Amino acid sequence: MAVFDPDLQPSNDRGHLLTEQSNQRSSRLDQLDTLALVELFADEDRRPQEAVAAVAPALAQAVDGVAERLRAGGRLFYLGAGTSGRLGVLDAAECPPTFCSDPQQVQGVLAGGSAALLRSSEGLEDIEAAGRADLEERDFCSKDCLVGIAAGGTTPYVRGGLAFAKTIGALAIAMACVPTDQAPLPCDIDIRLLTGPELLTGSTRMKAGTATKLALNTLSTAVMVKLGKVYGNRMVDVAASNSKLVDRSLRILRDLAGVERERGLTLLEEAGGSVKLALLMAAGALSFDQANALLLEHDQQLRPALAACGAQLAEA
């Protein structure tokens, strides 16, 4: 059972925040039969998609800003507490296996550290200086980007991190689920995912969390597309590091370069498991060294590297 700390006095009433308001559609939530309960949740879960679509211009601005800094050697950090922080950690953790990115390139910073992934440490979100301290510990600098995630927009931990990012000239992106006028945050790009009051009042792991996950999916994937990690709709920078990924890699080689599985296995071995290199070697009849040099010359972008050697891949 949670223990109440009488010393925790709220600085102000947060009842005006969109994420804290009561949803009239669920005023009888505890009286609904099971089917009606599930159908109500399913119907409300359309709101996160609408909320993400509504901020497409701000998300696009964030994608371009982050991609530009990552090309120049910067890094992307997600910073948050509770559910918001865990979603950032999840998105960061999925980048290396999906895009073969350096684990340091996209990082999730959670109030309370790794222990807070499994056991809530919500009180730590109240320490504004901790957001800055956690970033400083990771040598966060002006070349980097920060996405500060706070569903209700008032988390001191996130506010402190965003203020620090602004101070040193890093790219500061705020992501919240309340209007700016309810909870302004220091930032260069302001992304507001307005999903409305939760069916379970104040439980932002629900619609707010879903919208945040959708927005982070879009941000990181679009950034990696901009960085040349994708050809068509294939993740050509995937590393063939387990049986599932070897199979996927072989299918990519077959579909895009017409390479059958046996030859594909040989190419992957010669390419050190890199699908992008294997594709360039197959399409251009190049050695590993030739293909590698060509990719380096074209900033790891497969399409211009193919054009440079007069080769083509299928667009399937």
SETOR-217618 format. One record per residue: residue number from 1; residue in three letters; x, y, z of N, C-alpha, C in turn. Coordinates in steps of 0.2 Angstrom, whole numbers. Layout:
N
num, residuo, nc1, nc2, nc3, cac1, cac2, cac3, cc1, cc2, cc3
NUM, ALA, X, Y, Z, X, Y, Z, X, Y, Z
...
//
This chain:
316
num, residuo, nc1, nc2, nc3, cac1, cac2, cac3, cc1, cc2, cc3
1, MET, 4, -6, 0, 0, 0, 0, 4, 6, 0
2, ALA, 2, 11, -4, 6, 17, -4, 6, 21, 2
3, VAL, 11, 24, 4, 12, 28, 11, 11, 35, 9
4, PHE, 6, 39, 12, 5, 46, 11, 11, 50, 15
5, ASP, 14, 55, 11, 19, 59, 14, 15, 66, 16
6, PRO, 14, 68, 22, 11, 74, 23, 15, 80, 21
7, ASP, 21, 79, 20, 26, 85, 18, 25, 87, 11
8, LEU, 22, 82, 7, 21, 84, 0, 15, 88, -1
9, GLN, 16, 94, -2, 10, 99, -3, 10, 102, -10
10, PRO, 5, 101, -14, 5, 103, -20, 5, 111, -21
11, SER, 9, 113, -26, 11, 120, -26, 4, 124, -29
12, ASN, 0, 120, -33, -6, 123, -35, -11, 118, -37
13, ASP, -17, 120, -38, -23, 115, -40, -22, 114, -48
14, ARG, -21, 108, -50, -20, 106, -57, -27, 104, -60
15, GLY, -32, 105, -57, -39, 102, -59, -41, 105, -66
16, HIS, -38, 111, -67, -40, 114, -74, -37, 111, -80
17, LEU, -31, 107, -79, -28, 104, -84, -32, 99, -88
18, LEU, -32, 99, -95, -36, 95, -99, -35, 88, -97
19, THR, -29, 85, -95, -28, 78, -93, -31, 77, -86
20, GLU, -33, 81, -82, -35, 80, -75, -43, 81, -75
21, GLN, -46, 83, -80, -53, 84, -80, -57, 78, -81
22, SER, -63, 78, -79, -67, 72, -79, -71, 71, -86
23, ASN, -71, 65, -88, -74, 64, -95, -81, 62, -94
24, GLN, -86, 66, -96, -93, 64, -95, -95, 58, -98
25, ARG, -91, 55, -103, -93, 49, -106, -92, 43, -102
26, SER, -88, 44, -97, -87, 38, -92, -89, 39, -85
27, SER, -94, 44, -84, -96, 45, -77, -100, 39, -74
28, ARG, -102, 34, -78, -104, 28, -75, -100, 22, -76
29, LEU, -93, 23, -77, -89, 18, -79, -89, 12, -75
30, ASP, -90, 12, -68, -91, 6, -64, -97, 3, -64
31, GLN, -102, 6, -68, -109, 2, -69, -110, -1, -76
32, LEU, -105, 0, -80, -106, -3, -87, -105, -10, -87
33, ASP, -108, -14, -91, -107, -21, -92, -100, -21, -96
34, THR, -97, -27, -96, -90, -28, -99, -90, -26, -106
35, LEU, -95, -28, -110, -95, -26, -118, -95, -19, -118
36, ALA, -99, -15, -115, -100, -8, -115, -94, -5, -113
37, LEU, -91, -7, -108, -84, -5, -105, -79, -5, -111
38, VAL, -78, -11, -114, -73, -12, -119, -74, -7, -125
39, GLU, -81, -7, -127, -82, -3, -133, -81, 4, -132
40, LEU, -82, 7, -126, -81, 14, -124, -74, 15, -125
41, PHE, -69, 11, -122, -62, 12, -122, -60, 12, -130
42, ALA, -63, 7, -134, -61, 7, -141, -63, 13, -144
43, ASP, -69, 16, -143, -71, 22, -146, -67, 28, -144
44, GLU, -65, 29, -138, -61, 34, -136, -54, 34, -139
45, ASP, -51, 28, -140, -45, 27, -142, -44, 29, -150
46, ARG, -49, 32, -153, -48, 35, -159, -45, 42, -158
47, ARG, -46, 45, -152, -43, 52, -151, -36, 53, -151
48, PRO, -32, 48, -149, -25, 49, -150, -22, 50, -157
49, GLN, -25, 46, -162, -23, 46, -169, -25, 53, -171
50, GLU, -31, 56, -170, -33, 63, -172, -28, 68, -169
51, ALA, -26, 67, -163, -22, 72, -159, -15, 72, -163
52, VAL, -12, 66, -165, -6, 66, -168, -7, 69, -175
53, ALA, -12, 68, -179, -13, 71, -185, -14, 78, -185
54, ALA, -16, 81, -179, -17, 88, -179, -11, 92, -178
55, VAL, -5, 88, -175, 1, 92, -174, 6, 90, -179
56, ALA, 4, 88, -185, 9, 86, -191, 14, 91, -192
57, PRO, 12, 97, -193, 17, 102, -194, 22, 103, -189
58, ALA, 20, 103, -183, 25, 103, -177, 30, 97, -177
59, LEU, 27, 91, -178, 31, 85, -179, 36, 85, -184
60, ALA, 34, 88, -190, 38, 88, -196, 44, 93, -194
61, GLN, 42, 98, -191, 48, 103, -189, 53, 100, -185
62, ALA, 50, 96, -180, 54, 92, -175, 59, 87, -179
63, VAL, 56, 83, -184, 59, 78, -188, 65, 81, -191
64, ASP, 64, 87, -195, 69, 90, -198, 75, 93, -194
65, GLY, 73, 96, -188, 78, 99, -183, 82, 93, -180
66, VAL, 79, 88, -178, 83, 82, -175, 87, 79, -180
67, ALA, 85, 78, -186, 89, 75, -192, 95, 79, -193
68, GLU, 94, 85, -194, 100, 90, -195, 105, 89, -190
69, ARG, 103, 89, -184, 108, 89, -178, 111, 82, -178
70, LEU, 107, 77, -179, 110, 70, -179, 115, 69, -185
71, ARG, 114, 72, -190, 119, 71, -196, 125, 75, -194
72, ALA, 125, 80, -190, 131, 83, -188, 134, 80, -182
73, GLY, 132, 75, -180, 135, 71, -174, 132, 72, -167
74, GLY, 126, 76, -167, 122, 76, -161, 118, 70, -159
75, ARG, 115, 71, -154, 111, 65, -151, 104, 67, -149
76, LEU, 100, 62, -149, 93, 64, -147, 91, 61, -140
77, PHE, 89, 65, -136, 87, 62, -129, 80, 63, -128
78, TYR, 76, 58, -125, 70, 59, -122, 70, 59, -115
79, LEU, 67, 64, -112, 67, 65, -105, 60, 65, -102
80, GLY, 59, 61, -97, 52, 61, -94, 52, 57, -87
81, ALA, 46, 58, -84, 45, 54, -78, 39, 49, -78
82, GLY, 38, 44, -74, 33, 40, -75, 32, 37, -82
83, THR, 25, 36, -84, 23, 34, -90, 27, 37, -96
84, SER, 27, 44, -96, 30, 48, -101, 37, 46, -102
85, GLY, 41, 45, -96, 48, 44, -97, 49, 36, -99
86, ARG, 45, 32, -97, 45, 25, -99, 44, 24, -107
87, LEU, 40, 28, -109, 38, 28, -117, 44, 31, -120
88, GLY, 48, 36, -118, 54, 38, -121, 59, 33, -121
89, VAL, 60, 29, -115, 65, 24, -115, 64, 19, -120
90, LEU, 57, 17, -120, 55, 12, -125, 57, 13, -132
91, ASP, 55, 20, -134, 57, 22, -141, 64, 22, -142
92, ALA, 68, 24, -137, 75, 24, -138, 78, 17, -139
93, ALA, 76, 13, -135, 78, 6, -135, 77, 2, -141
94, GLU, 72, 4, -145, 70, 1, -151, 74, 3, -157
95, CYS, 77, 9, -156, 81, 11, -162, 87, 7, -164
96, PRO, 91, 5, -160, 97, 1, -162, 95, -6, -166
97, PRO, 90, -10, -163, 88, -16, -167, 85, -14, -174
98, THR, 81, -9, -174, 77, -7, -180, 81, -4, -185
99, PHE, 86, 0, -183, 90, 4, -188, 97, 4, -188
100, CYS, 99, -1, -183, 107, -2, -183, 110, 4, -181
101, SER, 107, 8, -177, 110, 15, -174, 114, 14, -168
102, ASP, 119, 18, -167, 123, 18, -161, 118, 19, -155
103, PRO, 119, 15, -150, 115, 15, -144, 115, 22, -141
104, GLN, 121, 26, -142, 121, 32, -139, 118, 38, -143
105, GLN, 116, 36, -149, 113, 41, -153, 106, 43, -151
106, VAL, 102, 39, -149, 95, 40, -146, 95, 37, -139
107, GLN, 94, 41, -134, 94, 39, -127, 87, 41, -123
108, GLY, 85, 37, -119, 79, 38, -115, 82, 40, -108
109, VAL, 80, 45, -105, 82, 47, -98, 75, 47, -94
110, LEU, 75, 43, -89, 69, 42, -85, 71, 45, -78
111, ALA, 66, 49, -75, 67, 51, -68, 67, 44, -63
112, GLY, 73, 44, -60, 74, 38, -55, 78, 32, -58
113, GLY, 80, 33, -65, 84, 28, -68, 81, 22, -70
114, SER, 85, 17, -71, 82, 10, -73, 77, 7, -68
115, ALA, 79, 8, -62, 74, 5, -57, 67, 8, -58
116, ALA, 66, 14, -60, 59, 17, -61, 56, 13, -67
117, LEU, 59, 9, -71, 55, 6, -76, 51, 1, -74
118, LEU, 52, -2, -68, 48, -8, -65, 45, -6, -59
119, ARG, 47, -1, -55, 44, 1, -49, 43, 9, -49
120, SER, 37, 11, -48, 36, 18, -49, 40, 22, -44
121, SER, 43, 28, -46, 46, 33, -42, 44, 40, -43
122, GLU, 37, 41, -43, 34, 47, -46, 37, 53, -42
123, GLY, 39, 52, -36, 41, 58, -32, 47, 62, -35
124, LEU, 51, 58, -38, 57, 61, -41, 55, 66, -47
125, GLU, 49, 66, -49, 47, 71, -55, 47, 78, -52
126, ASP, 46, 78, -46, 45, 85, -43, 52, 89, -42
127, ILE, 57, 86, -43, 64, 89, -42, 66, 92, -49
128, GLU, 65, 99, -50, 67, 102, -56, 74, 101, -58
129, ALA, 79, 102, -53, 86, 102, -54, 88, 95, -57
130, ALA, 84, 90, -55, 86, 83, -57, 86, 82, -64
131, GLY, 82, 85, -68, 82, 85, -75, 88, 87, -78
132, ARG, 90, 93, -76, 97, 95, -79, 102, 91, -77
133, ALA, 102, 89, -70, 108, 84, -68, 109, 78, -72
134, ASP, 103, 75, -73, 103, 69, -77, 106, 70, -84
135, LEU, 104, 75, -87, 107, 77, -94, 114, 78, -93
136, GLU, 116, 82, -89, 123, 84, -88, 128, 78, -87
137, GLU, 125, 73, -83, 128, 66, -82, 130, 63, -89
138, ARG, 126, 64, -94, 126, 61, -100, 130, 66, -105
139, ASP, 133, 71, -102, 137, 76, -107, 132, 79, -112
140, PHE, 126, 80, -110, 122, 84, -115, 124, 90, -117
141, CYS, 124, 92, -123, 128, 98, -126, 124, 102, -131
142, SER, 126, 107, -133, 123, 111, -138, 121, 108, -145
143, LYS, 125, 103, -147, 124, 99, -153, 118, 94, -152
144, ASP, 116, 93, -146, 111, 88, -145, 103, 91, -146
145, CYS, 99, 86, -145, 91, 87, -146, 88, 84, -139
146, LEU, 83, 88, -137, 80, 85, -131, 72, 85, -132
147, VAL, 69, 80, -131, 62, 79, -131, 59, 78, -124
148, GLY, 57, 84, -121, 54, 83, -114, 47, 81, -114
149, ILE, 45, 76, -112, 39, 73, -112, 35, 73, -105
150, ALA, 30, 77, -105, 26, 78, -99, 18, 78, -101
151, ALA, 15, 73, -100, 8, 73, -102, 4, 79, -99
152, GLY, 4, 80, -93, 1, 86, -90, 4, 93, -91
153, GLY, 10, 92, -93, 14, 99, -95, 17, 102, -89
154, THR, 17, 99, -83, 19, 103, -77, 25, 100, -73
155, THR, 27, 94, -76, 32, 90, -72, 39, 94, -71
156, PRO, 40, 96, -65, 47, 100, -64, 53, 97, -67
157, TYR, 53, 90, -66, 59, 87, -69, 60, 88, -76
158, VAL, 55, 88, -80, 55, 89, -87, 56, 97, -89
159, ARG, 53, 101, -85, 54, 108, -86, 61, 110, -85
160, GLY, 64, 107, -80, 71, 109, -78, 76, 106, -84
161, GLY, 74, 101, -87, 78, 98, -93, 77, 102, -99
162, LEU, 71, 104, -100, 70, 109, -106, 73, 116, -105
163, ALA, 73, 118, -99, 76, 125, -98, 83, 125, -99
164, PHE, 86, 119, -97, 94, 118, -97, 95, 118, -105
165, ALA, 91, 114, -108, 93, 113, -116, 92, 120, -119
166, LYS, 87, 124, -118, 87, 131, -121, 93, 135, -119
167, THR, 95, 135, -113, 101, 139, -110, 107, 138, -114
168, ILE, 108, 131, -116, 115, 130, -119, 114, 129, -127
169, GLY, 108, 131, -129, 108, 131, -137, 106, 124, -140
170, ALA, 104, 119, -136, 102, 113, -139, 95, 114, -142
171, LEU, 93, 109, -146, 86, 109, -148, 81, 107, -143
172, ALA, 77, 111, -141, 72, 109, -135, 65, 108, -138
173, ILE, 62, 102, -138, 56, 100, -140, 52, 98, -134
174, ALA, 46, 101, -133, 41, 99, -128, 36, 95, -131
175, MET, 34, 90, -127, 28, 86, -129, 23, 85, -123
176, ALA, 17, 87, -124, 13, 87, -118, 6, 86, -121
177, CYS, 1, 85, -117, -6, 83, -119, -11, 88, -116
178, VAL, -9, 94, -115, -13, 99, -113, -11, 106, -117
179, PRO, -16, 110, -118, -15, 116, -122, -9, 120, -119
180, THR, -5, 124, -123, 0, 128, -121, -1, 133, -115
181, ASP, -7, 136, -116, -9, 141, -111, -11, 138, -104
182, GLN, -12, 132, -104, -13, 129, -97, -6, 127, -94
183, ALA, -1, 125, -98, 5, 123, -95, 11, 125, -100
184, PRO, 13, 131, -100, 18, 133, -105, 25, 129, -103
185, LEU, 29, 127, -108, 35, 124, -107, 41, 128, -111
186, PRO, 47, 128, -108, 52, 132, -112, 54, 127, -117
187, CYS, 54, 129, -124, 55, 125, -129, 56, 129, -136
188, ASP, 59, 126, -141, 59, 128, -147, 54, 126, -152
189, ILE, 51, 120, -150, 46, 117, -154, 41, 114, -149
190, ASP, 35, 116, -150, 30, 114, -145, 25, 109, -148
191, ILE, 25, 103, -145, 20, 98, -148, 15, 96, -143
192, ARG, 8, 98, -144, 3, 97, -140, -2, 92, -142
193, LEU, -2, 86, -139, -6, 81, -141, -13, 81, -137
194, LEU, -18, 84, -140, -24, 85, -136, -29, 80, -137
195, THR, -28, 75, -132, -33, 69, -132, -39, 70, -128
196, GLY, -39, 75, -124, -45, 76, -120, -45, 72, -113
197, PRO, -50, 73, -109, -50, 70, -102, -50, 62, -103
198, GLU, -46, 59, -99, -46, 52, -99, -53, 48, -96
199, LEU, -54, 42, -99, -60, 39, -96, -59, 37, -89
200, LEU, -53, 36, -87, -52, 35, -80, -48, 42, -78
201, THR, -51, 46, -74, -49, 53, -73, -42, 53, -71
202, GLY, -38, 57, -75, -31, 58, -73, -26, 53, -75
203, SER, -28, 47, -78, -24, 41, -79, -21, 42, -86
204, THR, -16, 46, -87, -13, 48, -93, -9, 42, -96
205, ARG, -9, 36, -93, -6, 31, -97, -10, 28, -102
206, MET, -16, 31, -102, -21, 29, -107, -21, 33, -114
207, LYS, -26, 37, -115, -26, 41, -122, -19, 45, -122
208, ALA, -17, 49, -117, -11, 53, -118, -5, 49, -119
209, GLY, -5, 43, -116, 1, 38, -117, 1, 35, -124
210, THR, -5, 34, -126, -5, 31, -133, -3, 36, -138
211, ALA, -6, 42, -137, -4, 48, -142, 4, 49, -142
212, THR, 6, 49, -136, 14, 50, -135, 18, 45, -139
213, LYS, 15, 38, -138, 19, 33, -141, 18, 34, -149
214, LEU, 13, 36, -151, 12, 37, -159, 16, 42, -161
215, ALA, 17, 48, -157, 21, 53, -159, 28, 52, -159
216, LEU, 30, 48, -154, 37, 46, -154, 39, 41, -159
217, ASN, 34, 36, -161, 35, 32, -167, 37, 36, -173
218, THR, 32, 41, -174, 33, 45, -180, 40, 49, -180
219, LEU, 41, 52, -175, 47, 56, -174, 54, 52, -176
220, SER, 55, 46, -172, 61, 43, -173, 61, 39, -179
221, THR, 56, 36, -182, 56, 33, -188, 57, 38, -194
222, ALA, 54, 44, -194, 55, 49, -199, 62, 51, -199
223, VAL, 65, 52, -193, 72, 55, -193, 76, 49, -196
224, MET, 75, 43, -194, 79, 38, -197, 79, 37, -205
225, VAL, 73, 39, -207, 72, 39, -215, 76, 44, -217
226, LYS, 76, 50, -214, 80, 56, -216, 87, 54, -216
227, LEU, 89, 50, -212, 96, 48, -211, 99, 43, -216
228, GLY, 94, 40, -220, 96, 35, -225, 96, 28, -222
229, LYS, 92, 27, -217, 91, 21, -214, 86, 16, -218
230, VAL, 83, 19, -222, 77, 16, -226, 77, 17, -233
231, TYR, 76, 12, -237, 75, 12, -244, 68, 10, -246
232, GLY, 64, 14, -249, 57, 13, -250, 54, 12, -243
233, ASN, 51, 7, -242, 49, 6, -235, 52, 0, -231
234, ARG, 58, -1, -234, 62, -7, -231, 68, -4, -226
235, MET, 68, -7, -220, 73, -5, -215, 80, -8, -217
236, VAL, 83, -5, -222, 90, -8, -225, 96, -7, -221
237, ASP, 95, -4, -215, 101, -3, -210, 100, -8, -205
238, VAL, 95, -13, -205, 94, -18, -200, 100, -23, -200
239, ALA, 103, -25, -194, 108, -29, -194, 106, -36, -193
240, ALA, 108, -41, -197, 105, -48, -197, 108, -51, -191
241, SER, 106, -50, -185, 109, -53, -179, 105, -58, -175
242, ASN, 99, -60, -178, 96, -66, -175, 92, -69, -181
243, SER, 89, -75, -180, 86, -79, -186, 80, -75, -189
244, LYS, 76, -71, -185, 71, -67, -188, 74, -62, -192
245, LEU, 79, -59, -190, 82, -53, -194, 86, -56, -200
246, VAL, 89, -62, -199, 92, -65, -205, 87, -66, -211
247, ASP, 81, -69, -209, 76, -70, -213, 73, -64, -217
248, ARG, 72, -59, -213, 70, -52, -215, 75, -50, -220
249, SER, 81, -50, -218, 86, -47, -223, 87, -51, -229
250, LEU, 86, -58, -229, 86, -62, -235, 80, -60, -240
251, ARG, 74, -58, -237, 68, -57, -241, 69, -50, -244
252, ILE, 73, -45, -240, 74, -38, -243, 79, -39, -249
253, LEU, 84, -43, -248, 89, -45, -254, 85, -48, -260
254, ARG, 81, -52, -258, 77, -55, -264, 72, -50, -267
255, ASP, 68, -47, -263, 63, -42, -266, 67, -36, -270
256, LEU, 72, -33, -267, 75, -27, -270, 80, -29, -275
257, ALA, 84, -34, -274, 90, -35, -278, 89, -42, -282
258, GLY, 84, -46, -281, 83, -52, -285, 88, -57, -283
259, VAL, 90, -57, -277, 95, -62, -274, 92, -67, -271
260, GLU, 93, -74, -273, 90, -79, -269, 94, -81, -263
261, ARG, 91, -85, -259, 93, -85, -252, 100, -88, -251
262, GLU, 102, -93, -255, 109, -95, -254, 114, -90, -255
263, ARG, 113, -86, -261, 117, -81, -263, 117, -75, -258
264, GLY, 111, -74, -255, 110, -69, -250, 114, -70, -244
265, LEU, 114, -76, -242, 118, -78, -235, 125, -77, -236
266, THR, 128, -78, -242, 135, -77, -244, 136, -69, -244
267, LEU, 131, -66, -247, 132, -58, -247, 132, -55, -240
268, LEU, 127, -58, -236, 127, -55, -229, 133, -56, -225
269, GLU, 136, -62, -226, 142, -64, -223, 148, -59, -225
270, GLU, 148, -58, -232, 153, -54, -234, 153, -47, -232
271, ALA, 146, -45, -231, 145, -38, -229, 145, -37, -221
272, GLY, 147, -42, -218, 147, -41, -210, 140, -41, -207
273, GLY, 135, -43, -211, 128, -43, -208, 124, -37, -210
274, SER, 127, -32, -214, 124, -26, -216, 120, -27, -222
275, VAL, 113, -26, -222, 109, -27, -228, 110, -22, -233
276, LYS, 111, -16, -231, 113, -10, -235, 119, -11, -239
277, LEU, 124, -14, -236, 130, -15, -240, 129, -21, -245
278, ALA, 126, -26, -242, 124, -32, -247, 120, -30, -253
279, LEU, 115, -25, -252, 111, -23, -258, 116, -19, -263
280, LEU, 120, -15, -260, 124, -11, -265, 129, -16, -268
281, MET, 132, -21, -265, 137, -26, -268, 133, -30, -273
282, ALA, 127, -32, -272, 123, -36, -277, 121, -32, -283
283, ALA, 118, -26, -282, 116, -22, -287, 121, -19, -292
284, GLY, 127, -17, -288, 132, -14, -292, 138, -19, -294
285, ALA, 137, -25, -292, 143, -30, -293, 149, -27, -290
286, LEU, 149, -25, -284, 155, -22, -280, 157, -26, -275
287, SER, 164, -25, -273, 167, -29, -267, 164, -25, -261
288, PHE, 166, -28, -256, 164, -25, -249, 167, -18, -249
289, ASP, 174, -18, -250, 178, -12, -249, 175, -6, -254
290, GLN, 173, -8, -260, 170, -3, -265, 164, -1, -263
291, ALA, 159, -5, -260, 153, -3, -258, 153, 1, -252
292, ASN, 158, -1, -247, 158, 3, -241, 161, 10, -242
293, ALA, 166, 11, -247, 169, 17, -249, 163, 21, -252
294, LEU, 159, 18, -256, 154, 22, -260, 149, 25, -255
295, LEU, 147, 21, -250, 142, 23, -245, 145, 29, -240
296, LEU, 151, 28, -239, 155, 33, -235, 155, 40, -239
297, GLU, 156, 39, -245, 156, 45, -250, 149, 49, -250
298, HIS, 144, 45, -249, 137, 48, -250, 134, 48, -243
299, ASP, 137, 48, -238, 134, 49, -231, 129, 44, -229
300, GLN, 131, 38, -231, 127, 32, -229, 120, 31, -233
301, GLN, 120, 35, -238, 113, 35, -241, 113, 31, -247
302, LEU, 109, 26, -247, 109, 20, -252, 107, 23, -259
303, ARG, 102, 27, -259, 100, 29, -266, 105, 32, -270
304, PRO, 108, 38, -267, 113, 41, -271, 119, 37, -272
305, ALA, 121, 32, -268, 126, 28, -269, 125, 23, -275
306, LEU, 119, 21, -275, 117, 17, -281, 117, 21, -288
307, ALA, 115, 27, -288, 115, 31, -294, 122, 32, -296
308, ALA, 127, 33, -291, 134, 34, -292, 137, 29, -296
309, CYS, 135, 22, -295, 138, 17, -299, 134, 14, -304
310, GLY, 128, 18, -306, 124, 16, -311, 120, 10, -310
311, ALA, 119, 9, -303, 115, 3, -302, 108, 5, -300
312, GLN, 103, 0, -300, 96, 1, -298, 94, -5, -293
313, LEU, 89, -3, -289, 85, -9, -285, 78, -8, -287
314, ALA, 74, -14, -286, 67, -13, -287, 64, -9, -282
315, GLU, 58, -7, -283, 55, -2, -278, 49, -6, -274
316, ALA, 49, -12, -274, 44, -16, -271, 45, -15, -263
//
